[in-house]
């Protein structure tokens, strides 16, 4: 039996293998005890930076095992930043790994308590929301499994409000249910997310929440005013004297640091040159006496300017910004993180300068020996200083310098008046010098965390980065509009004001670079991208205004930071329709707007909207190994083959792999010649050529076994190429080899993309329930699943999910019935003919109808030909007929909710919220099912659906109904992905 006293052993078993001897700090154990005593989570956790706020995840998981009735099934750790190191995600991953591998001890007990009946998969799901596009859009496979998810306010908040950025309208309700039911939302840097908190509170008051409690919200901050606790009645959990006396916590609180103020005399015209040069000069000077020097800038452009002055010098330098692809950051950190992380081995004497943006203020457990930072609001400076002498291991005070641009006024484009106000207030606390004469700054200020807490308490309110924002009043009618996810109402209430307040901020655009997109044939781009859909790990979030300028090749740029920057007056004028000047007259770059597989469109800069996901050709440039670089004209590297894709690697075999291998092994990331034809060909050139030869041969390209020897040889000779080597080794087991040749349905002509074959560890199309082909094919091509077997399996899984979630028996019976009849509409002979590849005779002679065909889910042309041969009307949904059949079978079912069952069946592919697409059957047929009256397919529209949808939302709550839908849909996806044919 677990007790609260086991928490210490739990933390030690989880983290000690990676972080040394690890035990909870007093405030962490006190938090657990207070939750158990109070029966709820605190409103605010106020803990200084460096004292392990991410350990709230340990507490959440342990509470779930110890006292499930106080726990929430999904924990969302929300940071309103673009992170270079996602410490919370790494922390959660350690938890999941420890629970997965534990065979004894407290971790084994916790794992046993968390594992749900019938779930033989992972104990704890760890997911990350960083761009709105993932390879497997089902980021939580089961609604009854515990999970920890990290994300931004935009990503988590938009999903909660049924408008997930980058999420197709047919998947919105699943995401809303998973975020807003049975959830704990922990918001870091609470002062930057006031609007989001206000909206969650308002939504909780407007929805009945009859099935699960409303989301529990906990905010975290390093500087919560005591007045908040007194005036607002909030329960604030803080450190205590026990933490100050604790050996490790006390040492961190008293870590010695000296803060000096320096000015760069300059003008606005010269600041872009003078300030980076001055900061780079100071960094070079400090590197003579410090191993790791951090230089923090307020914008990506300023950071790149500093990096440009230091690159190629005697001291090694790296650039870290949040505007970079996760894969690029992983490669960069794999080479350097061991030298900058807290608790590192300091035997390496080589100096290193880390140039960064706000991205290191949170989520990065790094330890600097010296710090240079641009002036900024006090809260940002406190976060940056938290990365200096982080563990308090040294007696000599670590030097820190705030460098202030003398031309800064109260209209700073990133921080507004708070930046100048903070600088002016700091100059009243200590003298300031210049970069040329730093001695004038004197000894500076004591900047230990304990002193900074006291200092911040006396600072004027103008020094804070957070500003009061106006949040629109959330009305029931607005929530009702958002709950209508398919079709989306028009006009659709915008959600940014409810996430950030009435500001000029807009959701960024997610940008992905891909190879093999012919500039003269953009009509082929959708088919090429559908062969390997985008993944979060290859994406960068870019402000819309900056992206439009880059696409239009406008030389003017505005500051891009790792926090949201308001639009300028110029942006607003241009948003009214005034054309942007093109650097190259007549040239307008095209992009691919990607919604989901099978739903894309070619667009230009003016058509791109906030929150979009776009794909651009690598030839456009704009991205290098350090991230977003609009000035770069070098061909970008396509890193799609390095994406993790939930442990199921995919590799496109094509010439682009030459440059990818060069990049992954640490060579020039943008080579101008083919590596294997250079005078000194790399060792991987020969196995790569063999791999490419297999992909282009007629005999070997579809035989998976023929590739293994070449894959093994290629992986063996890759030095320091871990991301690519991970993909190659992941393809050593069972794989599929899919030729990519495409056929134009209109003309019958064939063409092949730049990569003739795709190797995949497994085909994940079973997790696609948006399209008819995805929902009617199996995870393994050429395997058929009978209709009755599939429906029995889905019914059993749905009932299991509902039981594990503790739903009432009549609701469990309702979702089970929906699963049992959800695909009945596939009994239409035309649909069966389509599942038999258009062969009507085979469908008529089959011993039983199918739910899943043997068609290759990646071959859309084959699916189109099968539908046309079957004469199944385009756009017609089998859910409509399924719901009608179920209505007849629900005549005498008092133990369940018949209206609910009908709705769950009609919406089991994300439509019918509140209406299915109105498609007229041009040649209606009769459907004869034993025991039921004959059904005519001419009756395809259920006009009672909107009223039923509204009534069910009132009865079960907007998010409660979405949860019931998610149970059925995730059960269907679970069974399809695993080809389950029986319970």
N, C-alpha and C positions, 0 to 999 in steps of 0.2 A: 504494500500500500504506500503510495506516494504521500509525503507530507511537505509542508513549506520548508522544513529543514533540509530537504533534499535539493533545494535550489542551488546551493553552493556547489555540491558535487555535480549537478547538471551542467552548470556554466563551465566548470573546470574540465569536464569530459568533452564538451563541445569544442572549446576554444584552446585548451592547453596544447594540443598537438601542433597548432599553427602559431600561437602567440606566446608560448612559454607558460609558466605557472600563472594561471588566470583564475581569480576568484572575484565575486561581485564586490563592488564598492558599497559602502553602507547605504547610500541613497537608493541603490538598485534593490537591495533586499527590503528596505523600508517601503519601496513602492509596491512590491509583491504583498507585503503584510497589510498595507493599507487597502489594496484592492480586495483582498480576502475579507478584511474587516468591514469595509464600507459596502461591498457588494457591487462596486462599479469602478470605472477608471476615473482618474482625476481629469479636470478640465484642462489644466496646464501643467507641463513639466518644465521647470526653470532650473537648468543645470549649465554651468560654464562649459565653454568649448574645451575639448580634450578630456572630458570625464565620461566618455562612452555613452552618449545619448542613444546610440543605436541598440544598446542592450535592452531597450523596451521590447525588442523583438524576442529576446530570450524570455522576458517576463510574460509576454503574450502567449508564447507557445507553452510555457510551463503552466500557466493558468488554465489553458485549454485542456491539458492532461489532468491537472489536479482538481479543477472545479469547472467542468464543462458548461454548467449553467451560467457562469459569469463570463464565459469566453465568447469570442466571435470566430467564425470559421475562416474568414479571409481578413488579413491585415494589409492595409495599404499605407505604405510609407511615402509621403508626398513631400517633394522638395521642389520649390519653384526656381530651379536652376538647371543649366545644362552641365552635367557632371563630366569630369575627366576621369575620376575614379569613383565608382558608385560603391562607397563603403557599406551602405545598407544592404545592397544586393550581395556583396561578398559575405557580409555577416550572415545574411539569410541562407546563402549557399552552404556555409559551414554548418549551420543548423540542419539543413536538409541532408547533407552528407553524413553527419554524425548520426542522425536518426535512421538513415537508410542502412548504414553499415553496422550499427550497434547490435551486438549479440549478448551483451551482459551490462550490468550497471544501470545507473539511473536513465541513461539515454534509451536503453532497451525497454524500460518500463514506460517511459514517455511515448516511445514509438508505438508500443502495444496499445496504449490508451487512445492515441490519435487515429490509428488505422481503422477505417470503416469496414464493416462486414461486406464481403464480396469484392473488395478492392485489393488486388495483388500487385498494384503498381507502387509508385513512390508514396512515402508517408506524408511528405510535405512538398507541395508544389512551390517553386520559386520562379517568378516571372518578372519581366521588366517591360514597362511601357516607355518607349523612347522615340516613337516616330509614327505610330499609327498603322504601320504595315509590318506584318510578320509573315513568315513562310507558312506557319500553321496558325491560323487566326484563332483557333481554340486554345487560348492561353491558360485556361483551367479546364482540364478534361472532364472532371466530375464536379457537380455542384455540392457534393457531400465531402469533398476532400479539403483538408486544411491547406491554406496557401498564404504566402507572403509575396506581395506585389509592390515594386517600387515604380514611381512615376512622377510626372509633373502635375501641377494644378490643371493645366489644359487637358492632359491625357486622362487623368482620373475624373476630373470634373465633367468633361464633355461626355464621357461614357455614362456617368451617373445620371445625367440629364437626357439620356436617350439620343444624344447627337455626337457619338464618338468621332473625334477627328480621324480621318483615314479609315473609318469603319463603314462598310457598306450598309445601306439602309436595312438590308435583310438580316444583318448580324447585330444591329443596335440593341434590340431587346435583350439578347443574351448578355451583352456587356453591361447593360443597365442593371439587370438582375444580380449579376455577380458582384458589382461594385456596391450596390445600395441595399442588399439584404444580407443579414448575418455578417456585418462587416465592422471592423475597427479602422478608422481613418486617422492616422497620425500625421500631423502637418508640422514639418520642420520650418524654422524661420517664420513663425506665426505672423509676425508683423507685416509680411509680404503677401499674406493670403487672407486678409480680413474679409474681402468680398466673397470668397469661396466659403468661408465659415458661415457668413450671414445667409448665403443661399441654402446651404445644407440645413441650417436651423429652420429656415422658412419652409423648405420642402417637407421636413419632418412634421411640421405643424399642419400641413395641408393634406397629408395622405393618411389614411386610416392605419396602415401597417398591421393588418390583422394576422398575417402569417409569421412574420419575424419582427424583432425589434427594429426601430429606426437605426441608422448608422450611429455608432458611438464615435465622437470626434475628440481627439486629444491634440492639443497644440504644444509645441516645444519651442523654447526660446532661452537664450543666454542672458537676457536682460528684461525680465518681466517686471514692470513697476509694481510695488506693493499696493499702490492705490487700486490696481485692477482687482486684487483679491478682496480689498475692503469695500470698494464701491459696487463692484459687479457681483459679489458673492461667489466668485469662481473658486473652485478647490484647486489650489496651486501646490504642487509637490516640489520642494526645494532640497538642496543639500543641507546638511546639518553639521554641528560641531564634530560629529563622528567622522565625517568625510575630511574635515580639516586636520584631524588627528591621525587619519589613516596614512600609513607609510607611503603608498603609491599615490593616492588621491591628493594628500596634502602636499607632496612634492610637486605635483603638476599645478596645483593652485598657486604655489609660491615660486614657480619657475622664473628664474631671473632673466629679465630682458630690459634693455635701455632704448628708449624711443627718442630720436632726434628729428628736428624739423629743418628741412632745406628747401630753398626757393630756387627756381630757374628763372632768371630775368629774361623775359622774351615778350614777343608780341603775338597776336593771334595769327598773323601771316607766317611767322617763323616757328610757332610752337610745335608743329608737326615734325619739324626737323630738330629743333634745339632740345626738346624734352627727351626724345628717345636717345639722342647722342649723350646727353648728360647722365641719364640713368644707366646706359651701357658702360660709360666710363667709370661710374661709381661701382658698378657690379664687378668690373675687371679688377678694380682696386681691392675690393673686399675678398675676391677669390684668392688673393695671395695668402690670406690668413684663415679662411673658412672653407670647409670641404664642399658644402652645398649652399649656394647663394640663390635665394628666390627673388625674382623681379616680377611684380604684379602690376599690370596695366589695366586701364578701365575699358579699353576697346580692343577688338581683334587687330585693327589697323595699327594702333599704337604698340601692341605687343609684337607684331611683325616688324615694325620699325626698329624696336630694340633688338630683336633677334637678328635682323639684317646687319646691324653694327657689330654684333658679337660673333656671328657665324664666320667660320674660317680663321678665327683668331687662335691664340695659344691655349685657350680654355675651352673645354667641350661645353656645348650649349644645346638645350632642347627647348621646344616650344609646345606648350600645352594650352589648348583652348577647348571650350565646349562645342564650338562649331566645327567638329570633326567627326568622321565616321567611327563608330565603335570599333570596327576592325582595325582601322589605322591606329586608334589609341591603344588597342591591345598589343599591336606590334611594337609600338613605341615604348609602352610601359614594360613589355617583356624584356626589353633591352636595358631599361634604366630604373625601373621601380625599386629594385633591390637596393639601389644606391641612395634613394631619397625617402624611403618609407620609415615610419616610426619604429624604433627597435631594431634598426638595421645593424649589420656588422660593419663597424667603422674602421676595419683594417685597410680598406682601400683609400690611399691618400690622394688620389687624383681629384682635382677640383671639378665641380660641375655647376653650371649656371642654369637654373630653371626659369624660363620666361613664361609667364602665364597670365590669364585673365581672371575674372571673378570665379571661374570654374573651380579654383582650388579653395574657395572660401568655405565650402561645405562638401561633405562626402569624401574628402581626400585625407587619408591618415598619413600625411607626410610630415617630415621633421627637418626644418631648415636650420642652418647654422647662422645665417645672416639674412636679413630681409630688406628689400627696397620696394616701396609701394607708392603709386601715385596717390595724391590726396583723394579722399573719398568720405562719405558719411561715416559717423562714428561706429555704427553697427557693422559696416563692411570692414572697417579697420580692425575692429576687435576680432572678427572672423579671420582676417589675414594674419594678425599677430598670433592667433591660436595655432598656426602652423610653424611657429618659431620656437625652438627649444621645447617642443611639444610635451615631452615626458619629464622635463625638469631635471635632467641628469647631470647638468654641469653647474659649477659654482660661479664661473665667470659669466657675467651678463651677456647675453647674445645681442649683437647690435641690430637695430632696426631704424630705418630712415623713411620718413614721409617726404616725398618730393612733390612740391607744389608748383604748378604752372602759373606764373605771375599774371598771365592774361586771362585766367579763369574769372568769370563773373557769376552772378546768381542765375544765369540761364544755361548752365552746363547741360549739354544735350543728353547725358546719361543720368545724372543724379539731381539735376535741378539746383535749387538754392542750398540744399543740404550740404553739398560738397564745400562750398565757400564758407558757410556758417560753421562747419566743423573745424576748418582750418583756422578761421579767425578766433574761435574759442580756444583751440589748442595753443595758439600763440600767447594767450593770456596765462597759460599754465607753465610755459617754458620758452626760453629764447629760441629764435630761428636763425639759421645761417643760410649760406648759399652753397651750391654744389662746388663752386670754386673755393670757398672758404668755410668748410664744414665745422671748423673749430669754433666758429661764432655761435654754434648751437649749444655749446656747453656740454654738460653731462646728460642732458635730456631728462626724460620722465621714466619712472619705474613703470614697466608695462606688464607686470605679472598678472595672471588672470584674476587673482584676488584683488589687486589694486585697481585693475580696470573695471571690476564690478562696482567698486566704490566710486570711481571716477565717473562712470556712466550714470550713476544715480544722481549726480549733481549736474549733469550736462543739460544745456538748454534743449527744449523740444525740437528746435530748428535743426539740430545736428542729426536727427534720425532720418534714415532713408525712406522709412515707411511714411506715406502721406494718407490723410483721410480721403477716402474715395466715396462717391455716392453710388449706392447699389440700388437698382430698380426694385420696386416692390414686386415680389413674386406672387402672382395670382393663380388661382385654381385653373382658370382658363388657359394660362400659359403652360402649366404642367399638362393639361389635357392635350394641347397642341403638340407638345414634345412627345407625349406617349404614343401619338399617331406616327409610327415610324414607316409604314408602307401602305399606301403612298404617303409621302411627306406632304403636309398641307402647304398651301401657297396663299398668302405669304407665311413664311415660317419664322417664328420669333427667334431673333439671334441670341446665342448664349454667351458670347464674350462679356457683355456687361454684367452678367450674373456670376462670372468667374473672376473678373478683375475690376469690376466697377465701371462707371462711365468714364473711360479713359480712351486715349488714342491707340491703345495696344490692340493688335490683331493677331490671331493665331498664325504661327509661321507656316511656311510651305516645306514639306518634306521632299528633298531632292536626292535622286539616285542616278549614278552614272553607269551606263552600260555600253559595251562594245557591240559591234556587228549591226548597228542601226544605219542602214544605207540612207544617206542624206537625200538622194534622188528618188527614193521609194518609201516615203513615210507610211504608206498604207500597209506596209508589211510589219511595221513596228509592233502593233498589238500581238500578232501571232508569235513574234520572236520573244517578247517579254512574257507571254503566257506560258511559254515552255519552261521558264524558270521565274516564277513570280518574285517580286521584290521582298527583301528581308530588312528588318529594322537595323541589323548590324552594318548595312551598307549605305545608310541614309544620313543626311545632315539636315537639320532644321534651319532654314534661312528666312529672315524677314521678307515679306512679300515685296516691299518697296525696293529692297536691295536686289532681290532676284530679278525683278522686272528691269532694273537698270542694267544688270549684267547681260540679260538676254537681248536687250536693245542696244548693248554696247555703249551705254551712256558713260562718259568719263567721270561725271560727278558722283560722289559717294557720300553717304551719311554714316555716322558712327554705328558700328555693329558691335554689341557687347554680349556678354553671356547672361545678361538680364534684359528684360524687355525695355526698349527705348521708344518713347512716344514719337509719333510721326511729326515731321517738321511742317512748316507752312508750305514749303515747296512740294512735299509729298501730297498735302491736301489739295493743292491746286492741280497737280498732275492727276490725282484721282478723279477729278471732275471731267476728264476726257481730253485734256490738252496733250497732244502727241509729244513723245519724248524724241529728242534728236538722235538719229542713228550715226554712230561713228563711221560705218560703212554704208553709204547711201543705198537704199533698196534692199538691204539684207535684213531679214527678220527671222530669227531662229525659231524653229518649231520644237515643241516638246510633246510628250505623251502624258496626258492626265490619266492616272491609274486609279480606278475605284476598287475593282477586284477582278479576279480572273474572268475574262469574257466581257468586261465592262470597262472600256478605255476609249479615249478619243484624242485625236491630234489637235493641238491647240497652239496659240501664240501667247505672248506675254500678257496681252490685254484680257485673255480669257481665264487666266489663273486666278483662283480665289483662295482666301485664307483657309488653312487647314487642308489644302489639296496635297496629294502626292503626285509628283511628276518624275518622269524618267527622261534624261537627256543623253545624247551621244557623248562618248568620252572625248571625241575630237573638239568639243566646245571648250575643254579646259576648265578652269575655275576651281580645281581641287588638286591639292598635292598631299604629300605624306603627313602634313600637319593639319590638314583640313581645308576649310573654305578659304579660297584665295582668288577673288575675282580678277586680280591682275594677271594671273597665270594663263598663258596661252598654250602651255605644254599639254599634250594628250593626257587625260586623267587615266588612272588605273581602275579597271573594273574588278571589284573584289567580291562579286556575288558568290563565287565558288568557295570563298573562305567563311561564309556565314555558317553559324552552328546549326540552325534549322532543327532545334529540339533534338539534337543528337543524331539526325538522319542526314548525313552529308550528301550533297549533289555536286557533280563535276561535269561541266561542259567541256568536251574534247574539241579543242580548236587552237588556232595559232595564238590567240590571246594569252594562253597559258605560259608562253615564253616570257612575256613581260611580267606576268604575275609571279612566276618563280623568281625572276630577278629581284622584284620588289620584296617578296617574302623572305628572301635570304639576305636582305640588307644592302643590296647594291643600289645603283642609281635607279630611283623609282620611275623615271621617265626615259628609258633608253631610246636612242635614236636609230639604232640598228638592231637587227635580229641577233640575240645573244649567241645562238648556236652557229652563226655564220661569221662571227668575229674571229680574229686571228687566234685568240685564246678562248676557245669554246668552253663553257662551264661543264662540270662533270655530269650535270643532269641533261645535257643536250641529247645524248644518244638514247636514253630511255624515253625521253619526251618524243623524239622523232618516231620511235617505235609505236608509242601510244597513238600518235596522230596517224600513222600509217594504218593501224588497225581500224581506226574510226572511219577512214576513207575507203577501206576495202569492202567489196560487196559481200565477201564470204564471212568476215569476222566481226562486222560492226554490230550485229545483234546477238552475239554470243558472249554473255557476261564472263565466262571462264577465261576467254582469251585475253582479257585485260589484266588479270590479277598479277601475272609475272611482271608486266611493264609498270604497273602501279607500285608494286613492291620495290622494284629497282629504282624508280624515281624517288620514292620516299627515303630510301637508304642513302642517297647522295645529296639530299637537301640539308645544308648546314644552316642552322639558325632559322629554318623556315617552318617554325612550329604551326602557324595557322594552316598553311598548305599541307604540311605533313599530317596534321590531324584529319584533314579531309581525305587524304590518300589512304591512311591507315583505316579510316572508318569505312572504306569501300572494300576491305579485305574479306568481309563475310558475304552474306547473301545480297546480291545486287541485281538491278535490272539495267539493261542497255536499250535505250529508246532512240531510234533514228529520228532526226528532226525534220526530215523532208516534208514539205507542205504542199497541198494542192489547192489551187484557187477554185472554190465551188462554182463560180460563174463561168470560168473558161476551161477548167480542167487541166490547166498548165501546172507544172510542178517546179518548185524551187527549194533550195536548201540554205538555211542560215549559215553564218560563219563558223558555227560549231555543228558538225554533222551528227554527233551522237551525244546523248546525256546519260551519264552513269548515276544511279541513285541507289542508296543503301536500302531504301524502301519507298514505295509509292504512297504518298500521303493524301492522295485525292479522296480517300474515304472520309476525310474530315471536311469535305466541301459539300455543303447542303444548299448552296445558293442556286445552283443551276441544275437543269434536268440531267445533264450528262454526269455532273459530279455526284448527284444524289442517287443515280441509278447505275453506278458502276462500283466495282469492288476495289479494294486496295491492291489486289493482285490481278493483272490483266488476264483475260480469257477464263476467269472463274465465274460461274453463275451461282446465284443464291435464290432459292425459291421464296415466293411471297409469304407463304404461311410460316416458314421457318424464321425468316427475318422478322416478321411482325411479332411472333412469340418471343423472340430474343429481346426485342425493343420493349415489349410490355413488361417482361421480367426485370430488365434493367431500370426502367422508369419507376416501377414499384419499389425496387431496392433503394434507389436514390431518395424517393419520398419517405420511405420508412426510416432511413438513416438520418434524414433531416427532421424527423419527429412530426411529420404532418399528420393531420387527422385521418382516420381510416377512410372516410368518404372521399377525401382528396387523393389518397393513395389509390383507391379504386378508380377514381376518375382518370388519373394520369396513366394507370395501367390499361384502362379501356382505350384511351387515346393511342397508346403505343400499339395495342392489338389491332387497331383498324386504320392506322394512319396512312397506309399505302394501298387501301382498297381500290382507289381510283385507277391503279395500274392494271386492273382487270379489263379495262378497255382494250379490245383486240388490237386496235391500232397501236396502243402503247406497247403491248406485248410484242407486236411485230417489230417495233423500233428496238426493243431490247434484244430481239433475235437478228439484229443487223439488217432489218428491212425484209426479212424472209417470212412472208405471211404463212406459208405452208408449215414452216418449222414451228411457228407460234401456235398454229391450230393443232398440230400433232403432239405438242409438248404435254407430258403427263400432268404437269401442274404449272400455274403461272409463275413468272419470275418477279422478284423485287430488284435484283441486280443483274445487269447484263455482263457478258464477257468482253465488252468493247474496251479498247485501250482509252482510259480517261484523258490521256494527253493528246489524243488524235481527234481534234474537234471537227476536222473535215469528215472523218468517218462517221461521227455522230450526226452531222448534218445530213449526210447521204442516207443514213438509216432512218431519220425522221421523215425525210422527203419520200423515201420509198414506202414508208408505212402510212403516209398521208395523214400524219398526226398534225393537227392545226398548230402553226407557230404561235408560241406564247400561251397556249392552253396549259392550265395547271391541273395536275392530277389530284391536288389537294381538294379542289372543288367537288369532284365526284366522290372522293373519299368521305368528305363531310356529309354529303347527301346520303350515302350508304349508311354511315354511322347513325344519322338521325333516324332512319327506319329501324335500326337495331336497338335503339335506345328507348323503345316504346314503354317497356316495363323494367325500369332500372331504378328503384327507389334508393338504392344504397350509394348512388353517385349523382353528380351534378351534370345533367344531360347537356345543358347549354355550354358548360365549361368544356366537356368532352368534344363537342362539335367545334368550338373555337380552337382548342388545342390541335385538333386534326387539321383544320383549315389554315392554321398559322405555323405548321411545323417546318416550313421552309422560310419563315421570316416575313411572309406576306400576310394579307388579311388583318392588318393592323391599321385601319379597320376594314379594308376591302381588298378582295383579290382582283387582279387585273381583269377588266371586263372584256373577255374574248368571245367572239361569236363563232360557233362551230358551223362552217359553211355546208358541211354534209353530215348532219347529225345521225347517230346510230343508236340502236337500242342495246342496253346492257342488261343481260339476264343473269341474275344471281339466285340460286336456290333459296326459297323461303322469303324472298323479297319481291315486291312488285317490279315490273320492268321500268328501267330508268332511261330517259331520253337525254342524250348529251346536248340537246339544244338549250336545255335549262342550265346555263353555266354561271349565272350571277345570283348570289344570295344577298338580296337587298336588305335582309334583316340583320346582316352582319354588323354594320356600324352601331345600331342600337344595342345589340348583344354585347359588343365590345365595350361600349360605354357602361352598360349595366354591370359587367364583370369587373371593370376597373373600380367601380364604386364598392362592389361586394368584397373583392380581394385586395384592393389597393392597386395602384398603378404598377408598383414594383413587385407586389405579390403576384399579380397575374403574369408579369414577365418572368418571375421565378418558375411558375408552373409551366410556362412555355419552355423555359430553358431546360427543365427536367426532361421533358419529352424529346426536345431537339438534341440535347447532349447524349441522351440514351441512344437515339437513332444514330448519331455520329459515332459514338463509342462502338456500337455493334457493327457499323459499316466499316470503320477503320480496321477492325479486327476480324471481319468476316464471321461474326458469331452467328451460328445457325440454330442454336438452341440455348436455353437458359444455362 
